[in-house]
Amino acid sequence: MNISIKKLLKNLSNPLSKPPAVLLISGSFNPVHLKHIHILEVAKKYLENQYEIVGGYISPFSNDYVQETNPDEAIPLKERLEMIQIVIDKSSWIEINESLTSNNSADCNLIITTLSDYLNENNQIKEILKEKQLEVIYVCGSDLIKKYYPKEQLKNLENFKVIIIKRYFKEEEVQNQKNQDWTDEYRKVLAEFYKDKWNDFEKNNVIFIDQNQNENDPDIKISSTKIREIYIEKDSSWEKMCHPEITEYIKKNKILEFKSLKH
């Protein structure tokens, strides 16, 4: 199973004064952008009083899944992985989880369980942690709740800790959420989905994080979809939504010109 643990092992070698945990995000990363890494950093900072965050994992979806959801605008897995690797190359704690890149699924439970089982059954990790368990905490932007509901991807998460971080995409959403508790609509969706399990799930395992951005913050509108749309329009403003190395990679390899998959 292709899951890197090099950085994780190094971080686990340090003294641990709190329960160890790793963060996990999943998605198409079509392409990866500034906010993907940012939400991991936000979650890490928020949780550090309670956990030793010893690792973070980015789990990209398969070619088949991305092709199915974005048939005309799918970046091949090879290029998506290369861009993610470029972004995390200098990170001391973020690695790639490729365990589901050949599985046509975006099931959050499967992604979390697969990573958790692999890490906690790894002999090197077990030797360091002794009897301790390494908790996997799932991190997502609030947009994922609307995107996946009522699909199967959101099922059976009540036994995992889930961090939901506020994200905006449209100007009207900024104004609407400015005038009300932004978590209300997401709580409603999840309550309808989990029914009698929701109260305990929310109380024990769901954390909503507001990044406290203002409506003039240009970062609010960053998304992979927005990057692709702007690129097609020949508008260079997409470059500010990506890490400089990714901007260079996209230009050099012309991967947003969306010809048929080569891999």
C-alpha positions in Angstrom: 0.0 0.0 0.0 1.5 3.3 -1.1 1.3 5.5 2.0 4.5 7.4 3.0 5.4 7.4 6.7 8.9 8.9 6.5 7.9 12.3 8.0 5.5 10.7 10.4 8.2 8.4 11.9 10.5 11.3 12.3 7.9 13.3 14.2 6.9 10.3 16.3 10.5 10.1 17.5 10.0 13.3 19.4 8.7 13.2 23.0 4.9 13.1 23.0 3.1 14.9 25.9 -0.4 14.6 24.3 -2.3 11.9 22.3 -0.8 11.5 18.8 -2.9 12.3 15.8 -2.7 12.7 12.1 -4.9 14.9 9.9 -6.4 13.7 6.6 -8.0 15.5 3.7 -9.2 13.9 0.5 -10.4 15.3 -2.8 -9.7 15.5 -6.5 -7.0 18.2 -6.2 -7.8 19.1 -9.7 -5.5 21.1 -9.3 -4.2 21.4 -5.8 -4.3 25.1 -4.5 -3.4 27.3 -1.6 -6.5 26.5 0.4 -6.0 22.8 0.4 -2.8 23.2 2.5 -4.3 26.1 4.4 -7.1 24.1 5.9 -4.7 21.5 7.2 -2.6 24.2 8.8 -5.7 25.8 10.3 -6.9 22.5 11.8 -3.4 21.7 13.1 -3.2 25.0 14.9 -6.7 24.6 16.4 -6.0 21.0 17.7 -2.5 21.5 19.0 -3.7 22.2 22.6 -5.4 18.8 22.7 -3.2 16.6 20.4 0.3 16.1 19.2 -0.3 16.5 15.5 2.5 14.3 14.1 1.4 14.1 10.5 -1.0 15.1 7.8 -2.1 13.2 4.7 -3.5 14.3 1.4 -5.5 11.6 -0.3 -6.3 12.2 -4.0 -9.1 10.4 -5.7 -8.6 8.1 -8.7 -8.5 8.9 -12.4 -11.9 7.2 -12.8 -13.6 9.2 -10.1 -12.2 12.6 -11.3 -13.0 11.7 -14.9 -16.6 10.8 -13.8 -17.1 14.0 -11.9 -15.2 16.3 -14.3 -15.3 14.5 -17.6 -14.1 17.5 -19.7 -11.7 18.9 -17.1 -9.9 16.0 -15.5 -6.2 16.3 -14.7 -4.5 12.8 -14.8 -3.6 11.3 -11.5 0.1 11.3 -12.4 0.1 15.1 -12.7 -2.1 15.6 -9.7 0.3 13.6 -7.5 3.3 15.4 -8.9 1.8 18.8 -8.0 0.8 17.6 -4.5 4.4 16.3 -4.0 5.8 19.7 -5.1 3.6 21.5 -2.6 4.4 19.3 0.4 8.1 18.8 -0.5 9.3 21.3 2.1 6.7 20.4 4.7 7.9 18.7 7.8 4.6 16.9 8.5 2.4 16.5 5.3 2.6 13.4 3.1 0.6 11.7 0.4 -1.8 8.8 0.9 -2.2 6.9 -2.4 -4.1 4.0 -0.9 -7.3 4.7 -2.8 -6.0 6.1 -6.1 -7.0 3.0 -7.9 -10.4 2.8 -6.2 -13.4 4.6 -7.8 -14.7 5.9 -4.5 -14.8 9.1 -2.5 -16.2 7.3 0.6 -14.9 9.3 3.6 -15.3 6.3 6.0 -13.3 4.0 3.7 -10.5 6.6 3.3 -10.2 7.2 7.1 -10.4 3.5 8.0 -7.9 2.5 5.4 -5.3 5.0 6.6 -6.0 4.4 10.3 -5.7 0.6 9.9 -2.5 0.9 7.9 -0.8 3.3 10.3 -1.8 1.5 13.5 -0.8 -1.9 12.2 2.6 -0.7 10.9 5.3 -2.4 13.0 7.6 0.7 13.0 4.8 2.9 14.3 3.6 0.3 16.9 7.2 0.0 18.2 7.3 3.7 18.9 3.8 4.1 20.3 3.7 0.9 22.3 0.1 0.6 23.4 -1.0 4.0 22.1 -3.3 4.4 19.1 -2.7 7.0 16.4 -5.9 8.9 15.8 -6.8 9.9 12.2 -8.8 13.1 12.2 -10.7 14.0 9.0 -10.5 17.6 7.8 -12.7 19.2 5.1 -14.0 22.5 3.9 -17.7 23.2 4.6 -18.4 23.0 0.8 -17.9 19.2 1.0 -21.0 18.8 3.1 -23.2 20.3 0.4 -21.3 18.6 -2.4 -21.6 15.1 -1.0 -25.0 15.2 0.6 -27.0 13.0 0.3 -24.4 10.7 -1.3 -22.9 7.7 0.4 -19.6 9.5 1.0 -20.8 11.1 4.2 -22.0 7.8 5.8 -20.7 6.2 9.0 -18.4 9.0 10.2 -19.9 9.2 13.7 -17.0 7.3 15.3 -14.3 9.6 13.8 -13.4 13.2 14.7 -14.3 15.5 11.8 -13.1 19.1 11.4 -15.3 21.2 9.2 -13.7 24.5 8.1 -15.7 27.4 6.8 -15.2 28.1 3.0 -16.9 30.6 0.7 -17.3 30.3 -3.0 -19.8 32.8 -4.2 -20.3 36.5 -3.3 -23.9 35.8 -2.1 -22.7 33.1 0.3 -20.4 35.6 1.9 -23.2 38.0 2.6 -25.7 35.3 3.7 -23.3 33.7 6.1 -22.2 37.1 7.4 -25.7 37.6 8.7 -26.3 34.3 10.4 -24.4 31.5 12.2 -22.6 29.9 9.2 -22.8 26.5 10.8 -26.6 26.3 10.9 -27.1 25.0 7.4 -24.4 22.4 7.7 -25.7 21.2 11.0 -29.2 20.9 9.5 -27.8 18.8 6.5 -25.9 16.5 8.8 -28.7 16.2 11.3 -31.1 15.1 8.5 -28.5 12.6 7.3 -27.5 11.1 10.7 -30.9 11.4 12.3 -30.8 10.0 15.9 -27.0 9.6 15.8 -26.4 13.3 15.1 -26.6 14.8 18.6 -23.9 12.4 20.0 -21.8 12.7 16.8 -21.8 16.5 17.0 -21.2 16.6 20.7 -18.2 14.2 20.7 -16.6 14.3 17.3 -17.6 17.3 15.1 -15.7 20.6 15.3 -16.6 23.7 13.2 -13.8 26.2 12.6 -14.4 29.7 11.3 -11.3 31.2 9.7 -12.6 34.7 10.4 -12.0 35.9 6.8 -13.6 39.1 5.7 -15.5 39.5 2.5 -12.7 41.4 0.8 -10.2 38.6 1.3 -9.3 37.4 -2.2 -8.5 34.0 -0.8 -12.2 33.5 -0.1 -12.9 32.6 -3.7 -10.2 30.0 -4.3 -11.3 26.7 -5.6 -10.0 24.2 -8.2 -13.2 24.9 -10.3 -12.5 28.6 -10.2 -8.9 28.0 -11.2 -9.9 26.0 -14.2 -12.6 28.5 -15.3 -10.3 31.4 -15.1 -7.5 29.6 -16.9 -9.9 28.8 -19.8 -10.8 32.5 -20.0 -7.1 33.4 -20.4 -7.2 35.4 -17.2 -3.9 35.2 -15.3 -5.5 35.9 -11.9 -5.7 32.1 -11.4 -1.9 32.2 -10.7 -2.5 33.8 -7.3 -4.6 30.9 -6.2 -1.8 28.4 -6.5 1.7 28.0 -5.0 4.3 29.6 -7.3 5.8 26.2 -8.1 2.4 24.9 -9.1 1.7 27.9 -11.3 5.0 27.2 -13.1 4.2 23.4 -13.4 0.8 24.1 -14.9 2.2 26.6 -17.4 5.1 24.3 -18.4 3.0 21.1 -18.8 -0.2 22.8 -20.1 -2.3 20.5 -18.0 -5.3 22.8 -17.8 -5.8 22.6 -21.6 -7.8 19.4 -20.9 -7.0 17.1 -23.7 -7.9 13.4 -23.3 -6.2 11.6 -20.4 -2.8 10.3 -21.3 -2.3 8.1 -18.3 
